[in-house]
Amino acid sequence: MAKLSQVLLAGLAAWAVIVLLLCAAAAPRGADAATACDATQLTPCAGAIIGNSPPTAACCSRLKEQQPCLCTYERDPKLQRYVNSPNGKTAMAACKVPVPSC
């Protein structure tokens, strides 16, 4: 069990680093002016998107805040695999955030 926790923690940390490195690519193009597109805001969703954990309340809140940006993320080759992944879609559905059709 400890090994699984360590692997999951390492995976979450790696995902967070990737998102931080890619946040510059998620500039606010086409999103609502009041919403700052920042993929790092979705870090609370790491467990749900790259793992099999259910999304947390913090994840759902951030998904709803970043909803206007999801098409921007979907068009970004470095982020689209997270938005389009089965786990990403499951997290959106669980949070009642519509899967973008861009």
N, C-alpha and C positions, 0 to 999 in steps of 0.2 A: 504494500500500500504506500509506503514511504517513497519507493521508486516511482510509482505512478504520479504521486504528487510532485516529485521533483521534475519529472518529464513534462508534466502539464505546466508547471511554473516556468520552466525553461522555454517551452513553446510560447507561452503568453508573453514572456519577456522578449523573445525574438520577434513576435508579431508586433509588439509595441515599438520596438526599435525600427522595424520596417516602416510602420506607419509614420513614425516621427521623421524618418528620412524622406518619405514621400509627401509630406504635408505641403511642401512648396508646390507640388504638382496639382494640388487640389485648390487652386485659386478660384475665387468666386466668379465663375463664368456661367451666366444663365440662371443663377440662383436669385432668390429674392434678396433685395439689397439689405434687408434687416437681418438676414442670416449670413453669418460668416462661415464659409465652407472651410472646415478644418477637420480633416480625416482623423486627426489625433483625438478629437472629441468622442470618437467611437471606441476608444480603448476599453471602456467598461464592457463592450460587446465581444471582446477577444475570446472569452471562454465559450460563448455561444456560436461564434462564427468559425473559429478554428478548432473547436472542441465539440463536445456533444452536450454541453451544459445548457440548461434553460436560460434564457435571457433574464438578467436582473432588472429590477425597477430602474436602476441608473442607466442600464443599457437601453431600455425602452424609451426613457426620457430623452436620451441623446439621439436615438434614431428618429424620434419625432421632431426634435430640433433641427437635425441635419437632413430631414426628408427632402427639402428643396434642392439639396446638393447631390442626391443620390444619382441623378443622371450624369452629373459632372464626374462623379467617382466611377460610374459604369463606363464612361468613355475613356477613362484613364487606363492605359494598358497595365499599369502597375497596381491598380486598385480593383479593376473589374472582376478579378477572380474571387474577391471577397464578396462583392455585391451580388455576383451571379452564382455563387456557390449554393449548393442545396442547404447548407447550414445557415448561410446568410438569409436565404429566402424563408427558412423556417423561423429564424429570429424575427424577421420583419412580420411574418404572419402572427407569431405569438404576441408581438407588440402592437398588432393592429395597424401596422404601417404598410400601405400598399406597395407591392413590388413595382418598381418603376418600369414603365414601358416608354422608353426613350426613342 
